[in-house]
């Protein structure tokens, strides 16, 4: 993929305005640099470091954080029928959200790496507006109910649905679980000169986290019909009931649970189930799992869909998400539950 490097004439303040975490010579950023050298020269000879907006990880020296495509968010089926999920290991970040029937669907965020094949692709929900807007993402979806499409368009969120170049039906799967996408073709169609997206979270260094409590297993229960199971092992979190094959599972460095309110989207699915709408605004309780430890926290997000999710400790101190790959569980505050143990 062609990478466009920012012009050297950009000033440090202009770069900061795009949401990058930068470190100039003689200064430091909120996110501690990772190993490697991604410094670039800007006007005045200053050397800066760039960090990916969806992971907080340092951009390699041969790349720029300002790519020529927007963040692409693939709506992926998360039932047994989706097996095997494809391309999950290449995602920067994943959000799991409740849908009708007590099941869940994944919003897989792609930016730093665009795989050739992703799926199975399913429909979007109004819940996605607050999930994807903070980084001005485009949705990759099979479609949606008419009122959902109207709301997505009203929120000025671009989307690519079935029929778009790169979408195809696999002959080895059953409908509706057979829609996959060559995501690189979507990225090419969405190609434009865009600013680097804002940071999804305030990224930080794991060494700055509060000590927390030792926890190695986490069960995020969305309903009576679905629980996502995690185990911390060999330095990362493994999804024990993932629908992706062993070599293509998401490499979760952090599991972040946000307890959220659920509303009614105002229509029924074909089976007669009410379609829920996750309300990712306001504030609520949070649990941050990293390095085999758990930290009790609170989350907050403004009413504007583009508002960033911020975290604080129970004592009110700012809490940064450790740089790395984060899986976000949007667990209903009513009807959901989180069970954890050492």
ChimeraX attribute file (.defattr): number of C-alpha atoms within 10 A of each C-alpha:
attribute: neighborCount
match mode: 1-to-1
recipient: residues
	/A:1	10
	/A:2	9
	/A:3	13
	/A:4	14
	/A:5	14
	/A:6	16
	/A:7	10
	/A:8	12
	/A:9	10
	/A:10	11
	/A:11	13
	/A:12	16
	/A:13	9
	/A:14	10
	/A:15	18
	/A:16	12
	/A:17	12
	/A:18	15
	/A:19	19
	/A:20	22
	/A:21	28
	/A:22	24
	/A:23	21
	/A:24	16
	/A:25	12
	/A:26	7
	/A:27	8
	/A:28	14
	/A:29	14
	/A:30	13
	/A:31	22
	/A:32	22
	/A:33	23
	/A:34	16
	/A:35	9
	/A:36	10
	/A:37	15
	/A:38	20
	/A:39	21
	/A:40	19
	/A:41	14
	/A:42	17
	/A:43	12
	/A:44	9
	/A:45	10
	/A:46	15
	/A:47	17
	/A:48	20
	/A:49	25
	/A:50	25
	/A:51	26
	/A:52	27
	/A:53	29
	/A:54	26
	/A:55	23
	/A:56	28
	/A:57	23
	/A:58	25
	/A:59	21
	/A:60	17
	/A:61	13
	/A:62	11
	/A:63	16
	/A:64	22
	/A:65	24
	/A:66	23
	/A:67	23
	/A:68	21
	/A:69	22
	/A:70	24
	/A:71	25
	/A:72	27
	/A:73	27
	/A:74	31
	/A:75	27
	/A:76	29
	/A:77	23
	/A:78	24
	/A:79	15
	/A:80	12
	/A:81	16
	/A:82	21
	/A:83	17
	/A:84	17
	/A:85	25
	/A:86	23
	/A:87	23
	/A:88	27
	/A:89	20
	/A:90	21
	/A:91	26
	/A:92	26
	/A:93	25
	/A:94	23
	/A:95	21
	/A:96	21
	/A:97	24
	/A:98	25
	/A:99	21
	/A:100	16
	/A:101	17
	/A:102	18
	/A:103	17
	/A:104	21
	/A:105	21
	/A:106	24
	/A:107	27
	/A:108	26
	/A:109	26
	/A:110	24
	/A:111	24
	/A:112	19
	/A:113	12
	/A:114	23
	/A:115	19
	/A:116	15
	/A:117	17
	/A:118	26
	/A:119	28
	/A:120	29
	/A:121	31
	/A:122	26
	/A:123	19
	/A:124	27
	/A:125	26
	/A:126	22
	/A:127	21
	/A:128	23
	/A:129	26
	/A:130	22
	/A:131	25
	/A:132	22
	/A:133	19
	/A:134	19
	/A:135	23
	/A:136	19
	/A:137	22
	/A:138	23
	/A:139	27
	/A:140	29
	/A:141	27
	/A:142	24
	/A:143	20
	/A:144	16
	/A:145	14
	/A:146	9
	/A:147	14
	/A:148	21
	/A:149	17
	/A:150	13
	/A:151	14
	/A:152	21
	/A:153	13
	/A:154	10
	/A:155	15
	/A:156	13
	/A:157	17
	/A:158	15
	/A:159	21
	/A:160	21
	/A:161	19
	/A:162	19
	/A:163	10
	/A:164	16
	/A:165	15
	/A:166	20
	/A:167	24
	/A:168	15
	/A:169	16
	/A:170	14
	/A:171	9
	/A:172	7
	/A:173	15
	/A:174	12
	/A:175	12
	/A:176	14
	/A:177	20
	/A:178	19
	/A:179	22
	/A:180	24
	/A:181	30
	/A:182	17
	/A:183	24
	/A:184	17
	/A:185	18
	/A:186	21
	/A:187	22
	/A:188	15
	/A:189	14
	/A:190	18
	/A:191	14
	/A:192	12
	/A:193	12
	/A:194	12
	/A:195	17
	/A:196	24
	/A:197	22
	/A:198	21
	/A:199	20
	/A:200	24
	/A:201	19
	/A:202	23
	/A:203	25
	/A:204	22
	/A:205	18
	/A:206	16
	/A:207	9
	/A:208	12
	/A:209	17
	/A:210	13
	/A:211	10
	/A:212	14
	/A:213	14
	/A:214	16
	/A:215	18
	/A:216	19
	/A:217	20
	/A:218	23
	/A:219	17
	/A:220	20
	/A:221	21
	/A:222	26
	/A:223	18
	/A:224	12
	/A:225	10
	/A:226	16
	/A:227	21
	/A:228	17
	/A:229	19
	/A:230	21
	/A:231	19
	/A:232	23
	/A:233	12
	/A:234	9
	/A:235	11
	/A:236	18
	/A:237	26
	/A:238	21
	/A:239	20
	/A:240	12
	/A:241	11
	/A:242	20
	/A:243	20
	/A:244	20
	/A:245	14
	/A:246	12
	/A:247	9
	/A:248	16
	/A:249	19
	/A:250	25
	/A:251	20
	/A:252	23
	/A:253	22
	/A:254	23
	/A:255	25
	/A:256	20
	/A:257	24
	/A:258	24
	/A:259	23
	/A:260	23
	/A:261	19
	/A:262	19
	/A:263	12
	/A:264	12
	/A:265	16
	/A:266	11
	/A:267	14
	/A:268	14
	/A:269	12
	/A:270	7
	/A:271	8
	/A:272	10
	/A:273	13
	/A:274	16
	/A:275	20
	/A:276	22
	/A:277	20
	/A:278	25
	/A:279	21
	/A:280	25
	/A:281	20
	/A:282	13
	/A:283	19
	/A:284	17
	/A:285	18
	/A:286	24
	/A:287	20
	/A:288	22
	/A:289	26
	/A:290	26
	/A:291	19
	/A:292	21
	/A:293	18
	/A:294	23
	/A:295	21
	/A:296	17
	/A:297	21
	/A:298	22
	/A:299	22
	/A:300	19
	/A:301	18
	/A:302	15
	/A:303	12
	/A:304	11
	/A:305	19
	/A:306	19
	/A:307	17
	/A:308	21
	/A:309	19
	/A:310	18
	/A:311	26
	/A:312	17
	/A:313	19
	/A:314	14
	/A:315	9
	/A:316	10
	/A:317	10
	/A:318	13
	/A:319	22
	/A:320	20
	/A:321	26
	/A:322	26
	/A:323	26
	/A:324	23
	/A:325	21
	/A:326	25
	/A:327	22
	/A:328	20
	/A:329	25
	/A:330	27
	/A:331	26
	/A:332	22
	/A:333	16
	/A:334	12
	/A:335	13
	/A:336	19
	/A:337	16
	/A:338	19
	/A:339	11
	/A:340	15
	/A:341	12
	/A:342	13
